[in-house]
Amino acid sequence: MKTRSYAYLALASAAMLPACSAVDAKTGTQAISSASTMQCQSDRSTMEEAVANYRLLERKAPRSEAALVPGYLLAPSRLMDLDSKGNVVAAPGSGCK
């Protein structure tokens, strides 16, 4: 009896497989890309605000991201870094622009 149940389950699963089309896969890929873009923008905005606050209160540009933690950022960003002039730039390998 269990074997027959498993056979029905396998048959039902095989019947549902074609329902996931290439269009669905493309839509899912675009959604993931959009979410990644939003995260990059959010991290950049947070980092830029932290740098602006640092400059306002310290009267100089931060030398590194470490200068911003913990007073201006809760934790270092995985997606953004600072260049030598204190400008916010995408971290190497982050996929952000």
C-alpha positions in Angstrom: 0.0 0.0 0.0 2.9 2.4 0.8 4.5 1.7 -2.5 1.3 2.7 -4.3 1.1 5.9 -2.3 4.7 6.8 -3.2 3.9 6.0 -6.9 1.0 8.4 -6.8 3.1 11.1 -5.2 5.8 10.6 -7.8 3.3 10.8 -10.6 1.7 14.0 -9.1 5.1 15.6 -8.7 6.1 14.8 -12.3 2.8 16.2 -13.5 3.5 19.5 -11.7 7.1 19.9 -12.9 6.2 21.4 -16.3 4.2 24.1 -14.5 7.4 25.8 -13.5 8.3 27.5 -16.8 11.3 29.4 -18.0 9.3 32.6 -17.6 8.9 31.8 -13.9 12.6 31.2 -13.6 13.4 34.4 -15.4 11.0 36.3 -13.1 12.6 34.8 -10.0 16.1 35.7 -11.3 15.0 39.3 -11.9 13.5 39.5 -8.4 16.8 38.3 -6.8 18.7 40.8 -8.9 16.3 43.6 -7.8 16.7 42.6 -4.2 20.5 42.7 -4.5 20.3 46.1 -6.1 18.1 47.4 -3.3 20.5 46.1 -0.7 23.4 47.8 -2.4 21.5 51.1 -2.5 20.5 50.7 1.1 24.0 50.0 2.3 25.4 52.9 0.2 22.9 55.3 1.7 23.6 54.1 5.3 27.4 54.4 4.7 27.0 57.9 3.1 25.0 59.1 6.1 27.6 57.7 8.5 30.4 59.5 6.6 28.4 62.8 6.5 27.8 62.5 10.3 31.4 61.7 11.0 32.6 64.7 8.9 30.1 67.0 10.7 31.1 65.9 14.2 34.8 65.1 13.7 35.5 67.9 11.2 37.5 65.5 9.0 36.9 62.6 6.6 37.1 59.1 8.1 40.4 57.3 7.3 38.7 54.0 7.0 35.4 52.2 7.6 36.8 51.0 11.0 36.7 54.7 12.1 32.9 54.6 11.6 32.3 51.5 13.8 30.7 51.5 16.4 30.1 55.2 16.7 28.5 55.9 13.3 27.8 52.3 12.0 26.7 49.3 14.0 28.9 47.0 11.9 31.2 47.1 8.9 29.4 46.8 5.5 29.9 43.7 3.4 28.9 45.7 0.3 30.5 49.1 0.7 33.9 50.4 1.5 35.6 53.8 1.8 38.3 55.0 -0.6 41.4 56.9 0.6 39.5 60.2 0.5 36.6 58.9 2.6 34.2 58.4 -0.4 31.8 55.5 -0.4 32.6 52.9 -3.0 31.4 49.4 -3.7 33.4 46.7 -1.9 35.5 44.4 -4.2 33.5 41.3 -5.2 30.2 42.7 -3.7 28.4 42.9 -7.0 27.4 46.5 -6.3 28.1 49.4 -8.6 
